[in-house]
Structures are given as structure tokens and as C-alpha cells.
Amino acid sequence: MLFKNYDPQKGKQLKVLDAKGKIINEELEPKIKKETLIKMYKTMTLGRVADIRALQYQRQGRMLTYAPNIGQEAAQVGAMAAIEKRDWLSPGFRDLDSMLYRGAELKKIYLYWYGNEWGSHFAEDQKILPINIIIGSQINHAAGLAYASKILKKDEIAVAVIGDGGTSHGEFYEGMNFAAAYDAPLVTIIQNNQYAISTPRKKATKAKTLAQKSVAFGIPGIQVDGNDVLAMYVAMKEASNHARSGKGPVLIEAVTYRMGPHTTSDDPSIYRTKEEEQEWAKKDPILRFKNYLMAKKMWTEEEQVKLDEQNNKFVKETFEWVEKNGAVELEDIFKYTYEKMTPQLKEQYETHKKFLEESKGE
């Protein structure tokens, strides 16, 4: 019923909270336990601190290129809170909060951006695929997992996440079409943060909404206020139930905003205005959720002060651990491409190893 009431071709957007955190759609307010709501909020705040610090570390030359998530916390956490532990996450490169909520350790995520491949190794029961840099291929991976779940009758769904620009890539269409044709239990979230690097969403496609691209696949689609964590929860709960019941995939467009740069190599001031950024800052997903929790008497300013101190201390100590233990072994650069190194990779490894040894002797 939710999908019928929010036809993406009509441009109606699902919302539960307004920009200030007040309920505007009481009938859709989800019944979520307090401990879950607090976990959601704490994950979002930790993600924000981890993002800000990562930007600083990169600018100091202590971390490699990083893709910040600032402003997209609700789109990620709201969705992850609505799925089951047995389900799979196939992330893109801007899904820090999704992974944190699923139980990934921050030190592993930092290790990845530090240049250490071990950062892609998550615990088996967390059901998280490695971070996907190649835009669009996470859809195919998730479609394969979803189809396998159907064949093996595992009652698992797969969730793939992609940006608005990624929906212009062929692999997005190929993966979605495959999953739709075989009724695979896949839910794909489009984090529409308004820009594909510097290309604004309005120049990337003539589609009125990105959610309506679901029509071509013959599956439900819905556009959601991606800065509304409760709306994202409601949409994902409906979508996951739909997919798990054998009815096939769902496409969710989360309308949000990338408050920071595309990556640490980007300068957003070249292609967007301060005025635009300030308007979106008024819709900050963390502040909105905080206001909601405080109105419900579930959170206080005193608790916020303690949480801020804990988050900053934890992030600082985590990165100190990464700097101390994250050095990359030369062999690691070569050995993770295939299950076993090919003869060509072995030759490259030995050649470069010899080069480094000889360089030390000069």
C-alpha cells in the first residue's frame, strides 16, 4: 500500500518528520524500541565525528583520499535499522554509517582509507561486502547474492547502495534488470545527494525522479526524504518485507545532500554556492533526529555532551591505532587481486621487492 500511495512518477515524497524534527505524518511514525532509536542516533553522531576527523587526517597527510558521508547519515542508518542481521549489504564508497550500524569496526574502515587491504575484511556474520569503488558493480554483486538467497531458500535479502550519478552507469541497469527478471530479493537505495562529483543531478538525467526508473524494471519504486531517518526506516521496512516475500526488488530514492566534498580531492565551491549549502544545512539529519528524541524525552543535552566527548576520544584513539598498526606489507598490494597470485603478479611483486631492496642500498 505504501508504494501505491507514493507513486514516484507523481513526485510525492515520503516524509515522517519535518526539517525541525516534528512528526508530520503520525500514521507512519514507526514503533521502534528506545534502545534501537538511541543506537541509530549514536551511530549517526559517531559517523559524523569520524568523517570530520578523516577529512582532517587526510589534509594532514596522514590518510589517503577519503569520501565523506556528512549529511547522508539518516539515509544510511534509517535503512540499516530496518533490515535483519542475516541480510547482506553491498556498499559503495560513501557508506560509512551503514557499515558502522551493521557492526563494522571503525578501525577496519579507517584501515581501508589508510591504504591497507585488511580494512576490507569484515566479520563473516556482519554480511558486509568490501567497499566498492567501481561505480555500479555493487548492484551486480547484490543481485547475485539476492538470487543465490532465492535459489538456496535462505530468506536473506541483499541491499545495494549507489549514488545518483551511479544510476547513469550500465551496471546499475544490468543488475536491476537481472534481479527484477528473476524476482530476486534485492533492495537498492539511491543516495541522491544532488551531485555526481560536480555534475548536478538535473544534468545527469531528464527523469523527474530517480525512483521512477523502477518503472522500466517493472518493480516498485519510492522517493523518500533521505534526511528523515524515520521515513527511511519505514520505506526500507516495507521494501525488505516485499523483497523477502518473493515479490522481487524495490528501488528507493533517498533525497539527501552531500554537505562535504565528493572526496578529499574535490572542491565543491567550484560548482555550488554557499547559499545552497546553507539551505541544506537547515535540514541536517542529525539535528532533526536529535530534536525528535528530545521531544520524546529520550535524550538530553547532558547526554549529548558526554556522547560528544566519547565519540571524539574513540575516533582519536582508533586512528592512533591505525597509524601504529596499519603499515602495508608489500605483498598485500599484489596478493588480493585473485585467490592466488598469478605468475604475472608474482613476477611484478618480486621485481618491485628487488627494486626497493636495491634502493635502500644506494
DASULHU-V293718 format. One record per backbone hydrogen bond with DSSP energy under -1.0 kcal/mol. CO is the residue of the C=O (numbers start at 0). NH is the residue of the N-H. E is the energy in kcal/mol with one decimal. If there is no record, write none. Layout:
co = [CO;CO]
nh = [NH;NH]
e = [E;E]
//
This chain:
co = [0;1;6;13;15;15;17;21;24;25;29;32;33;34;35;36;37;38;39;40;41;42;43;44;45;46;47;48;49;50;51;52;53;54;55;56;57;65;68;69;71;72;73;75;76;83;87;88;89;94;95;96;97;98;99;104;105;106;107;108;109;110;111;112;115;116;117;122;123;126;133;135;136;137;138;139;140;141;142;143;144;145;146;147;148;156;157;158;159;161;164;165;168;169;170;171;172;173;174;175;176;177;178;179;183;184;185;186;187;188;189;189;190;190;191;192;193;195;198;199;200;209;210;211;213;219;221;222;223;223;224;227;228;229;230;231;232;233;234;235;236;237;238;239;240;241;242;249;250;251;252;253;254;256;262;266;267;267;272;273;274;275;276;279;280;283;284;285;286;287;288;289;290;291;292;293;299;300;301;302;303;304;305;306;307;308;309;310;311;312;313;314;315;316;317;318;319;320;321;329;330;330;341;342;343;344;345;346;347;348;349;350;351;352;353;354;355]
nh = [4;5;9;224;23;24;20;17;27;28;31;36;37;38;39;40;41;42;43;44;45;46;47;48;49;50;51;52;53;54;55;56;57;58;59;61;60;263;71;258;75;76;77;79;80;86;158;128;160;98;99;100;101;103;102;108;109;110;111;112;113;115;114;63;118;119;120;125;126;88;136;138;140;141;142;143;144;145;146;147;148;149;150;151;153;87;186;89;188;190;167;168;172;173;174;175;176;177;178;179;180;181;183;182;185;157;249;159;251;161;191;253;163;192;255;257;200;198;195;202;204;212;213;214;218;250;252;13;225;254;227;231;232;233;234;235;236;237;238;239;240;241;242;243;244;246;245;187;221;189;223;191;225;258;265;269;270;271;276;277;278;279;280;282;283;287;288;289;290;291;292;293;294;295;297;296;303;304;305;306;307;308;309;310;311;312;313;314;315;316;317;318;319;320;321;322;323;324;325;332;333;334;345;346;347;348;349;350;351;352;353;354;355;356;357;358;359]
e = [-2.1;-1.2;-1.7;-2.6;-3.0;-1.1;-1.9;-2.3;-1.6;-1.0;-1.2;-2.3;-2.6;-1.9;-2.5;-2.4;-2.9;-2.2;-2.0;-2.3;-2.4;-2.6;-1.8;-2.1;-2.8;-2.1;-2.4;-2.6;-2.1;-2.2;-1.7;-3.0;-2.4;-2.1;-1.6;-2.9;-1.6;-1.6;-2.7;-2.3;-1.2;-2.8;-2.0;-2.1;-2.3;-1.5;-2.3;-2.5;-1.6;-2.2;-2.4;-2.4;-1.6;-2.6;-1.3;-1.6;-2.8;-2.1;-1.9;-1.7;-1.3;-2.7;-1.3;-1.5;-2.0;-2.3;-1.7;-1.8;-1.1;-2.4;-1.2;-1.5;-2.1;-2.1;-2.6;-2.3;-2.2;-2.7;-2.4;-2.3;-2.3;-1.9;-2.5;-2.7;-2.3;-2.7;-2.6;-3.4;-3.0;-3.2;-1.7;-1.7;-1.0;-2.5;-2.4;-2.2;-2.6;-2.2;-2.3;-2.4;-2.7;-1.7;-2.7;-1.2;-2.2;-2.2;-1.6;-2.1;-3.0;-2.6;-1.5;-3.0;-1.1;-1.7;-2.6;-1.4;-2.3;-2.1;-2.9;-1.8;-1.1;-1.4;-1.9;-1.6;-1.9;-2.1;-2.8;-2.7;-1.1;-3.0;-1.8;-2.1;-1.7;-2.5;-2.5;-2.4;-2.5;-2.1;-2.5;-3.2;-1.9;-2.1;-2.6;-2.6;-1.5;-1.6;-1.4;-2.4;-2.0;-3.5;-3.4;-1.7;-1.4;-1.1;-2.0;-1.7;-1.1;-1.4;-1.7;-2.5;-1.9;-2.0;-1.9;-1.8;-1.5;-2.1;-1.8;-2.6;-2.4;-1.6;-2.5;-2.6;-2.1;-1.4;-2.9;-1.4;-1.6;-2.1;-1.7;-2.4;-2.6;-1.9;-2.4;-2.9;-2.2;-2.2;-2.8;-2.6;-2.1;-2.4;-2.3;-2.3;-1.9;-1.8;-1.9;-2.6;-1.6;-2.4;-2.6;-1.2;-1.3;-2.4;-2.6;-2.2;-2.3;-2.8;-2.6;-2.4;-2.5;-2.5;-2.3;-2.0;-2.4;-2.0;-2.4;-2.1;-1.6]
//
